[in-house]
């Protein structure tokens, strides 16, 4: 996956959230989007994902040498964000099976492996509405990590994770850091210490 941002800008009402972003990303780039709360980090991540339209500029998505229609980019990415909710009336097993009807599972794994990998094996038949917030976050992260998509977008990935959950996150991200293009949106350095490229959103305010 390659992504090119050409003069990308986003405006809400009369306020420019960011302007004049001209950046290019290659397969396996690992990028942190940093800045204070409310600075526009999550907005940029949503724009890159295609879930939020930008006001100006063009975004190009290229996979295996072919241009991807922006409306189809969602097929090539996995997104984890605090605002994304899970279907509470599904059990863990039902949700995993449902999710992987739309996303391809990484090679070498079976759906039945995933509850144990997510450290949720005891909740396999539990309704998601009865999960703790940390369990829900591990589930969201887990299905993203194990989806066979070339682009992984993480918005505040350690949200609601306890110490054990955070250690699990770091262990799992290490397994995919050389497989995918990854964007991590955060103002916590410990969430993105593995990143080697940085977008400081305040650099694009004017």
C-alpha positions as semicolon CSV with decimal commas, in nm:
position;residue;x (nm);y (nm);z (nm)
1;X;0,000;0,000;0,000
2;X;0,118;0,352;-0,086
3;X;-0,060;0,671;0,016
4;X;-0,002;1,018;-0,125
5;X;-0,151;1,333;0,027
6;X;-0,146;1,633;-0,207
7;X;-0,226;1,969;-0,048
8;X;-0,479;1,804;0,183
9;X;-0,674;2,032;0,415
10;X;-0,976;2,005;0,642
11;X;-1,208;2,282;0,758
12;X;-1,491;2,272;1,011
13;X;-1,720;2,572;0,988
14;X;-1,471;2,862;0,957
15;X;-1,179;2,694;1,126
16;X;-0,903;2,518;0,936
17;X;-0,807;2,205;1,130
18;X;-0,501;2,151;0,912
19;X;-0,380;2,280;0,575
20;X;-0,122;2,209;0,304
21;X;-0,034;1,851;0,394
22;X;0,190;1,710;0,123
23;X;0,321;1,371;0,229
24;X;0,392;1,033;0,076
25;X;0,396;0,698;0,255
26;X;0,536;0,365;0,144
27;X;0,452;0,007;0,241
28;X;0,558;-0,077;0,597
29;X;0,596;0,287;0,702
30;X;0,513;0,316;1,072
31;X;0,385;0,666;1,143
32;X;0,281;0,852;1,458
33;X;0,040;1,145;1,433
34;X;0,111;1,361;1,736
35;X;-0,024;1,677;1,894
36;X;-0,223;1,798;2,195
37;X;-0,585;1,706;2,259
38;X;-0,822;1,872;2,015
39;X;-0,548;1,958;1,767
40;X;-0,685;1,751;1,477
41;X;-0,494;1,422;1,505
42;X;-0,804;1,205;1,491
43;X;-0,950;1,417;1,213
44;X;-0,644;1,354;0,997
45;X;-0,661;0,981;1,068
46;X;-1,027;0,976;0,964
47;X;-0,941;1,166;0,646
48;X;-0,668;0,914;0,563
49;X;-0,913;0,630;0,627
50;X;-1,170;0,784;0,392
51;X;-1,436;0,793;0,663
52;X;-1,422;1,175;0,665
53;X;-1,397;1,386;0,353
54;X;-1,122;1,644;0,329
55;X;-1,203;1,999;0,226
56;X;-0,917;2,051;-0,018
57;X;-0,654;1,841;-0,189
58;X;-0,632;1,485;-0,317
59;X;-0,547;1,152;-0,157
60;X;-0,411;0,872;-0,374
61;X;-0,420;0,508;-0,262
62;X;-0,202;0,260;-0,452
63;X;-0,185;-0,114;-0,388
64;X;0,027;-0,359;-0,589
65;X;0,090;-0,084;-0,842
66;X;-0,279;-0,015;-0,901
67;X;-0,469;0,300;-0,811
68;X;-0,755;0,239;-0,568
69;X;-1,075;0,438;-0,587
70;X;-1,101;0,634;-0,259
71;X;-1,452;0,493;-0,212
72;X;-1,299;0,143;-0,207
73;X;-1,006;0,219;0,024
74;X;-1,192;0,079;0,325
75;X;-1,138;-0,271;0,187
76;X;-0,763;-0,234;0,236
77;X;-0,756;-0,096;0,590
78;X;-0,839;-0,175;0,950
79;X;-0,935;0,111;1,180
80;X;-0,952;0,121;1,560
81;X;-1,091;0,434;1,726
82;X;-1,266;0,518;2,055
83;X;-1,579;0,627;1,869
84;X;-1,620;0,292;1,693
85;X;-1,872;0,079;1,878
86;X;-1,919;-0,297;1,890
87;X;-2,253;-0,481;1,852
88;X;-2,351;-0,556;2,210
89;X;-2,596;-0,833;2,125
90;X;-2,324;-1,045;1,962
91;X;-2,117;-1,288;2,161
92;X;-1,741;-1,272;2,118
93;X;-1,744;-1,577;1,891
94;X;-2,035;-1,443;1,684
95;X;-1,865;-1,107;1,633
96;X;-1,535;-1,262;1,527
97;X;-1,712;-1,486;1,275
98;X;-1,916;-1,189;1,148
99;X;-1,609;-0,965;1,115
100;X;-1,415;-1,218;0,911
101;X;-1,695;-1,253;0,661
102;X;-1,586;-0,908;0,542
103;X;-1,214;-0,914;0,615
104;X;-0,970;-1,189;0,529
105;X;-0,797;-1,354;0,825
106;X;-0,417;-1,345;0,833
107;X;-0,256;-1,655;0,691
108;X;-0,157;-1,920;0,940
109;X;-0,444;-1,856;1,181
110;X;-0,792;-1,994;1,238
111;X;-1,091;-1,808;1,377
112;X;-1,098;-2,048;1,672
113;X;-0,745;-1,932;1,765
114;X;-0,846;-1,572;1,817
115;X;-1,023;-1,566;2,156
116;X;-0,710;-1,713;2,316
117;X;-0,481;-1,474;2,127
118;X;-0,696;-1,181;2,244
119;X;-0,681;-1,320;2,600
120;X;-1,058;-1,341;2,595
121;X;-1,101;-1,719;2,583
122;X;-1,319;-1,719;2,895
123;X;-1,557;-1,474;2,729
124;X;-1,604;-1,671;2,407
125;X;-1,981;-1,709;2,459
126;X;-2,035;-1,386;2,654
127;X;-2,235;-1,099;2,506
128;X;-2,018;-0,801;2,416
129;X;-2,256;-0,565;2,599
130;X;-2,137;-0,732;2,920
131;X;-1,767;-0,682;2,843
132;X;-1,555;-0,434;3,036
133;X;-1,423;-0,137;2,838
134;X;-1,077;-0,295;2,836
135;X;-1,211;-0,621;2,693
136;X;-1,390;-0,430;2,419
137;X;-1,070;-0,245;2,332
138;X;-0,871;-0,568;2,310
139;X;-1,138;-0,711;2,081
140;X;-1,129;-0,407;1,851
141;X;-0,750;-0,414;1,839
142;X;-0,738;-0,790;1,795
143;X;-0,960;-0,813;1,490
144;X;-0,765;-0,524;1,335
145;X;-0,427;-0,687;1,401
146;X;-0,539;-1,020;1,253
147;X;-0,719;-0,886;0,948
148;X;-0,518;-0,935;0,631
149;X;-0,519;-0,566;0,534
150;X;-0,210;-0,368;0,431
151;X;-0,307;-0,054;0,626
152;X;-0,364;-0,034;1,003
153;X;-0,499;0,288;1,157
154;X;-0,498;0,321;1,536
155;X;-0,653;0,614;1,721
156;X;-0,548;0,621;2,088
157;X;-0,501;0,242;2,089
158;X;-0,435;0,209;2,464
159;X;-0,772;0,359;2,557
160;X;-0,919;0,167;2,854
161;X;-0,635;-0,088;2,864
162;X;-0,495;-0,185;3,203
163;X;-0,128;-0,275;3,251
164;X;-0,173;-0,630;3,125
165;X;-0,379;-0,510;2,831
166;X;-0,117;-0,253;2,739
167;X;0,158;-0,515;2,750
168;X;-0,056;-0,731;2,520
169;X;-0,096;-0,436;2,281
170;X;0,281;-0,386;2,261
171;X;0,339;-0,758;2,205
172;X;0,082;-0,774;1,926
173;X;0,191;-0,456;1,750
174;X;0,545;-0,594;1,731
175;X;0,409;-0,889;1,533
176;X;0,263;-0,665;1,260
177;X;0,502;-0,372;1,258
178;X;0,700;-0,521;0,969
179;X;0,392;-0,639;0,778
180;X;0,173;-0,331;0,736
181;X;0,168;0,043;0,693
182;X;0,067;0,167;1,038
183;X;-0,057;0,503;1,163
184;X;-0,089;0,566;1,537
185;X;-0,273;0,876;1,650
186;X;-0,177;0,966;2,008
187;X;-0,029;1,216;2,250
188;X;0,115;0,933;2,464
189;X;0,469;0,842;2,365
190;X;0,440;0,489;2,505
191;X;0,164;0,415;2,251
192;X;0,387;0,491;1,952
193;X;0,750;0,438;2,058
194;X;0,790;0,182;1,780
195;X;0,711;0,443;1,511
196;X;0,990;0,576;1,291
197;X;0,807;0,856;1,111
198;X;0,610;1,143;1,262
199;X;0,341;1,389;1,160
200;X;0,325;1,679;1,405
201;X;-0,022;1,812;1,339
202;X;0,060;2,160;1,469
203;X;0,302;2,198;1,176
204;X;-0,001;2,212;0,945
205;X;-0,214;2,471;1,118
206;X;-0,122;2,762;0,890
